[in-house]
């Protein structure tokens, strides 16, 4: 199926006609209307609807005149993602130092936390300090990590949680109040089935006390679990820069324009027959995708840019920036040549706090000179008016920023005007398309300055999160 989709995209790109390079309300509406349509069922990661969205966006970049930058000459960059499904409630056996077996009850003695379990018998090992984890890895061992959350993260950081049979952490000193009767929720995470993190659980009450006393010598998880690769793609295009006569090396610098095209899918078991269960994600983030497509059309149709321009429509943002993290690990340009990531997230409705229609705000405005330079160019953008909500850390830009790339998000999200966030009412009809067109057009002077090399963002002192 993946090969067929790739071939289809190649054919579509060959036949695609060019589009209007102007930023228009009609073009924005066309993009959002499809991405937020009921047909795509909320664009959940790994769903057929998200595959359809990927093809649609690849066709849009092809029509814009953007060259393919994905795998095998297509606009798709495959992202390895695995879905883990439990077929039953997991059970836990522990053996104490006298050789006796104890059956532990899910919900009372332990809670499943994440990952997929090894189901063979494992030796138990207690870890209470850093040097007990140095250069240690053994998939025949169940680790009991008796420390704070920060301790446990540090102890697992080198291995990323892979390479052990089981990871056990302390839960409550008291047992749970009732047994669990339903399997753990389905999990979707980065990597192939073979690369999935070790299963993790928390122990409570008497079982926790036995672990802490070093009296548990072996454990075993019982349960049926399935790990399956799911289809997932970034949509990726490029307009190659040409540099300048004075500085041809500028062609090897890149600006990444991004938005995520996944959303959160269907409500599960929470609606009555006939009720709307589709969380369409028109503003989150079909609106940002429409903005990036419009930028692609405008920039690909004009004079050749000085810097190279990457258009990244990322998958799996909602489950942890997975698509963007994968691009960063497999970039078109090295990160030290990536000058800026300008991300568009939720630009579908005006924000009264920043002046209403056509006005934008920038996450992390104080961290770099980007916002100030955009304002010098006449872009109607202000600092994020709600810094306590940490929006700088809550979108794809942050994956770049953690690596030192100046990376910030333009948005017009107003929480008071968006009570349907991740809900079934985030639909096309609730967007202000005139505002969207005005806001995208308003950002063009800054976008073009990034493209032609006259704007080079830099972190302000103390602003680079990779230095903290």
C-alpha positions in Angstrom: 0.0 0.0 0.0 2.8 2.4 0.8 4.5 1.9 -2.5 1.2 2.4 -4.3 0.7 5.7 -2.5 4.2 6.8 -3.3 3.7 6.1 -7.0 0.4 7.9 -7.0 2.0 10.9 -5.5 4.7 10.9 -8.2 2.0 10.8 -10.9 0.0 13.5 -9.2 3.0 15.7 -9.0 3.8 15.3 -12.7 0.2 16.2 -13.7 -0.4 19.0 -11.2 -1.1 22.4 -12.6 0.3 25.6 -11.0 -1.9 27.6 -8.6 -2.5 31.2 -7.9 0.6 32.5 -6.0 -1.5 35.1 -4.1 -2.6 34.3 -0.6 -6.4 34.0 -1.0 -9.3 33.3 1.2 -10.6 30.7 -1.3 -7.3 28.7 -1.3 -7.2 28.7 2.5 -10.8 27.5 2.6 -10.1 24.8 0.1 -7.2 23.4 2.2 -9.0 23.6 5.6 -12.2 22.3 4.2 -10.6 19.0 3.2 -8.3 18.5 6.1 -11.1 19.2 8.6 -13.7 17.2 6.7 -15.6 14.3 8.3 -14.1 12.1 5.6 -10.7 12.2 7.4 -12.3 11.4 10.8 -10.1 13.7 12.8 -6.7 12.8 11.3 -5.5 10.6 14.1 -1.9 9.3 13.8 -1.8 6.1 11.9 -5.3 6.4 10.6 -6.6 6.1 7.0 -7.8 9.7 7.3 -4.2 10.9 8.0 -2.9 9.1 5.0 -5.5 10.8 2.9 -4.4 14.2 4.4 -0.8 13.4 3.5 -1.6 12.7 -0.1 -3.7 15.9 -0.3 -0.9 18.1 1.1 1.7 16.4 -1.1 -0.5 17.2 -4.1 -0.8 20.8 -2.8 3.0 21.2 -2.6 3.4 19.7 -6.1 0.9 22.2 -7.5 2.7 25.0 -5.8 5.9 24.1 -7.7 7.7 22.9 -4.6 10.2 20.1 -5.4 9.7 16.7 -3.5 12.1 16.2 -0.6 10.7 13.0 0.9 11.7 9.4 0.3 12.4 8.0 -3.2 11.5 11.2 -5.1 8.1 11.7 -3.4 6.9 14.4 -1.0 6.5 11.8 1.8 9.1 11.1 4.5 8.2 7.9 6.2 8.2 8.1 10.0 8.5 4.9 12.0 5.7 4.7 14.5 4.3 1.7 16.4 0.9 1.0 17.9 0.9 -1.2 21.0 -2.4 -2.9 21.8 -3.1 -5.0 25.0 -5.6 -7.9 24.4 -6.1 -8.4 28.1 -5.4 -6.9 31.5 -1.8 -7.6 32.4 -1.0 -9.7 35.4 2.1 -9.6 37.5 3.9 -12.4 39.5 6.7 -11.8 41.9 8.9 -14.3 43.7 10.3 -13.4 47.1 13.7 -14.5 48.5 12.2 -17.6 50.0 11.1 -18.8 46.5 7.4 -18.1 47.1 5.3 -16.8 44.2 2.8 -14.0 44.8 0.1 -13.0 42.2 -0.3 -9.2 42.1 -3.6 -7.6 41.0 -3.7 -4.8 38.5 -5.3 -1.7 40.1 -4.5 -2.8 43.6 -0.9 -4.0 43.7 0.3 -2.3 40.5 -0.7 -0.1 37.6 0.5 -0.4 34.1 2.2 2.8 32.9 3.6 2.5 29.4 5.3 0.3 26.8 5.0 -3.4 26.1 6.1 -6.1 28.6 8.6 -8.9 28.3 6.5 -11.9 29.4 9.4 -14.2 30.5 10.6 -14.5 34.1 13.1 -11.7 34.9 15.7 -11.1 37.7 14.8 -8.2 39.9 17.4 -5.4 40.5 17.0 -2.5 42.8 18.5 0.9 41.8 18.8 3.7 44.3 21.8 5.7 43.0 23.6 6.7 39.8 26.5 4.4 39.9 24.2 1.4 40.0 23.2 2.2 36.4 26.6 3.1 34.9 27.1 1.0 31.8 24.4 -1.4 32.9 21.9 -2.9 30.5 20.3 -6.4 30.5 17.1 -7.5 28.9 16.8 -10.4 31.5 16.5 -7.9 34.3 13.5 -6.0 35.8 14.7 -2.7 37.2 13.1 -1.3 40.4 14.0 2.4 40.2 13.7 3.7 43.8 14.1 7.4 43.3 12.3 10.6 42.3 10.9 11.1 38.8 14.1 13.2 38.0 16.3 10.3 39.3 14.4 7.8 37.2 14.7 9.9 34.0 18.4 10.3 34.6 19.0 6.6 35.2 17.2 5.7 32.0 18.5 8.6 29.8 21.4 6.7 28.3 19.3 3.8 27.2 16.1 5.7 26.5 14.4 3.0 28.4 15.3 0.3 25.9 17.3 -2.8 26.8 15.7 -4.0 30.0 13.0 -6.6 30.5 10.8 -4.4 32.7 11.1 -1.0 34.5 9.3 -0.7 37.8 8.8 2.5 39.7 7.4 3.3 43.2 3.7 4.2 43.4 1.6 4.7 46.5 2.4 3.4 49.9 -1.2 2.2 50.1 -2.8 -0.4 47.7 -5.3 0.7 45.1 -9.0 0.5 45.9 -10.3 -1.8 43.1 -9.0 -4.2 40.6 -8.6 -3.1 37.0 -11.0 -4.8 34.6 -10.1 -3.3 31.2 -6.8 -3.5 29.3 -4.4 -0.5 29.2 -5.2 2.1 26.6 -3.8 1.6 23.1 -0.5 3.5 22.8 1.2 5.0 19.7 4.8 5.9 20.0 7.9 6.6 17.9 10.1 3.8 16.5 9.7 0.4 15.0 8.2 -2.5 17.0 11.8 -3.6 17.9 12.7 -0.1 19.2 9.8 0.3 21.6 10.6 1.3 25.2 10.6 -1.4 27.8 7.3 -2.0 29.6 6.9 0.2 32.7 4.6 -0.3 35.7 4.2 1.2 39.2 3.8 -0.9 42.4 1.9 -0.1 45.5 1.3 -1.0 49.1 2.9 -4.2 50.4 4.5 -5.1 47.0 6.2 -1.7 47.0 7.5 -2.4 50.5 8.9 -5.8 49.5 10.7 -4.2 46.5 12.2 -1.5 48.7 13.4 -4.1 51.2 15.1 -6.0 48.5 13.0 -9.1 49.1 11.7 -9.6 45.6 14.1 -11.6 43.5 12.2 -12.2 40.3 9.1 -11.0 38.4 7.0 -11.9 35.4 4.3 -10.1 33.5 1.5 -12.2 32.0 -0.5 -10.7 29.1 -1.2 -10.7 25.4 0.1 -7.7 23.6 0.5 -6.8 19.9 3.0 -4.3 18.5 2.3 -3.2 14.9 3.9 -0.6 12.6 1.5 2.1 11.5 1.7 4.2 8.4 3.0 7.7 9.2 4.6 10.4 7.0 5.9 13.9 7.1 5.0 15.8 4.0 8.2 17.5 2.8 9.1 19.8 0.0 11.9 22.2 -0.9 12.7 25.3 -3.0 16.4 25.4 -3.5 18.2 28.7 -2.8 20.7 30.2 -5.2 22.7 32.3 -2.8 24.1 35.7 -3.9 27.1 36.6 -6.1 28.8 37.9 -3.0 27.9 34.9 -0.8 26.8 31.8 -2.8 27.1 29.8 0.4 23.7 31.3 1.5 22.1 28.7 -0.8 23.2 26.0 1.7 21.4 27.7 4.6 17.8 26.7 5.2 14.6 28.1 6.6 12.0 25.6 7.7 8.4 26.6 7.5 6.2 24.1 9.4 2.8 23.1 10.7 1.4 19.8 11.9 -1.4 18.1 10.0 -2.4 15.3 12.5 -5.1 15.8 15.1 -6.7 13.6 17.8 -9.2 11.5 15.8 -12.5 10.2 17.1 -14.1 10.3 20.5 -14.0 6.7 21.8 -17.0 5.4 23.7 -18.0 8.8 24.9 -21.0 9.6 22.6 -24.4 8.2 22.0 -25.5 6.8 18.6 -26.0 9.7 16.2 -23.9 12.2 18.1 -20.9 13.8 16.5 -17.7 11.9 17.4 -15.3 13.5 14.9 -12.8 16.0 16.3 -12.1 17.7 13.0 -9.2 19.9 14.0 -9.9 22.8 11.7 -8.0 25.4 13.7 -5.7 22.7 15.3 -3.8 22.6 13.0 -5.5 22.5 9.5 -5.3 26.3 9.7 -1.5 26.2 10.1 -1.2 23.8 7.2 -3.2 26.1 5.0 -0.8 29.0 6.0 2.2 26.9 5.0 0.7 25.8 1.7 0.0 29.5 0.9 3.5 30.4 1.7 4.8 27.6 -0.5 2.6 28.9 -3.4 3.8 32.5 -2.9 7.5 31.7 -2.5 7.8 29.0 -5.2 6.3 31.2 -7.9 8.5 34.2 -7.3 12.2 34.9 -7.8 14.5 32.1 -6.7 15.2 32.5 -3.0 18.7 33.2 -1.7 18.4 30.6 1.1 16.8 27.2 0.6 13.3 26.8 1.8 12.0 23.6 3.4 8.2 23.1 3.8 7.6 20.6 6.6 4.0 19.4 7.3 4.6 17.2 10.2 2.8 14.1 11.5 2.3 13.0 15.1 2.6 16.4 16.8 -0.3 15.5 19.1 1.5 12.5 20.6 4.9 14.1 21.2 6.3 16.0 18.2 7.3 12.7 16.7 7.2 13.7 13.1 9.3 16.8 13.6 11.8 14.9 15.8 12.2 12.4 13.0 12.9 15.2 10.5 15.5 16.7 12.8 17.2 13.3 13.0 17.1 13.1 9.2 17.2 16.7 8.0 17.5 18.0 4.5 20.1 20.5 5.8 22.3 20.1 8.9 21.0 21.9 11.9 23.9 24.2 12.0 22.8 25.3 8.5 19.2 25.6 9.5 18.8 29.3 10.2 15.3 29.4 11.5 12.1 27.3 12.0 9.0 29.4 11.6 6.0 27.4 12.7 2.3 28.2 12.2 -0.1 26.8 14.8 -3.8 27.7 15.2 -4.2 30.8 13.1 -7.9 30.3 12.3 -9.5 32.8 14.7 -8.6 36.4 15.8 -7.2 37.0 19.2 -8.7 40.1 20.9 -5.6 40.4 23.2 -3.3 41.2 20.2 -5.7 43.5 18.3 -8.1 41.1 16.5 -8.3 40.2 12.8 -5.0 39.9 10.9 -2.8 40.3 14.0 -0.4 37.6 15.2 1.6 36.7 18.3 4.9 35.0 18.6 5.8 32.4 21.1 9.1 33.0 23.0 9.2 36.6 21.7 11.7 37.6 24.4 14.0 34.8 23.6 15.3 36.0 20.2 15.5 39.0 18.0 13.0 37.5 15.5 9.9 39.3 16.8 11.6 42.7 16.9 12.9 42.2 13.4 9.5 41.2 12.1 8.0 44.3 13.6 10.7 46.5 11.9 9.5 44.9 8.7 5.9 45.9 9.4 4.6 42.5 10.4 1.7 43.0 12.9 3.1 40.6 15.6 3.4 41.0 19.3 4.8 38.9 22.1 2.7 35.9 23.3 0.2 37.6 25.6 -0.2 34.4 27.8 3.4 33.4 28.6 2.3 31.4 31.7 0.7 28.8 29.3 4.1 27.9 27.9 3.0 27.9 24.3 6.7 28.2 23.2 7.2 24.6 24.5 3.9 23.2 23.1 4.4 23.0 19.4 6.8 21.6 16.8 9.1 24.6 17.0 10.3 23.4 20.4 12.0 20.3 18.9 14.2 22.6 16.8 14.7 25.1 19.7 16.0 22.3 22.0 18.8 21.8 19.4 19.7 25.4 19.3 17.9 26.5 16.1 16.0 29.7 16.4 12.5 28.3 16.3 9.3 30.0 17.2 5.6 29.8 16.4 3.2 32.4 14.9 -0.3 32.0 16.2 -3.6 33.8 16.9 -5.0 31.2 19.4 -7.3 32.7 22.0 -8.3 30.2 24.6 -11.4 32.2 25.5 -12.6 32.0 21.9 -11.7 28.3 21.5 -13.7 26.3 24.0 -13.8 23.5 21.4 -10.1 22.8 21.6 -9.6 19.1 20.8 -13.4 18.8 20.6 -15.9 18.0 18.0 -16.8 21.6 17.3 -13.4 22.7 15.9 -14.8 22.8 12.4 -14.4 25.0 9.3 -17.5 27.0 10.0 -16.0 28.4 13.2 -12.9 29.8 11.5 -12.5 33.4 10.3 -11.1 32.9 6.8 -10.7 36.6 6.1 -8.6 37.0 9.2 -6.5 34.0 8.2 -5.8 35.4 4.7 -5.0 38.7 6.2 -2.7 37.2 8.9 -0.8 35.0 6.4 -0.4 38.0 4.0 0.8 40.1 6.9 3.6 37.6 7.7 5.0 37.7 4.1 7.5 40.5 4.6 9.2 38.6 7.3 9.0 35.3 5.4 10.6 36.9 2.4 13.3 38.5 4.4 14.2 35.1 5.9 14.2 33.7 2.3 16.3 36.4 0.7 18.9 36.5 3.5 18.2 39.9 4.9 16.9 38.6 8.2 19.0 36.3 10.2 17.4 35.5 13.6 19.6 35.0 16.7 18.9 34.0 20.3 19.0 36.8 22.8 21.2 36.2 25.9 19.7 33.4 28.0 17.0 32.6 25.3 18.4 29.5 23.7 16.8 26.5 25.5 19.7 24.2 24.3 22.0 26.2 26.6 20.0 25.7 29.8 
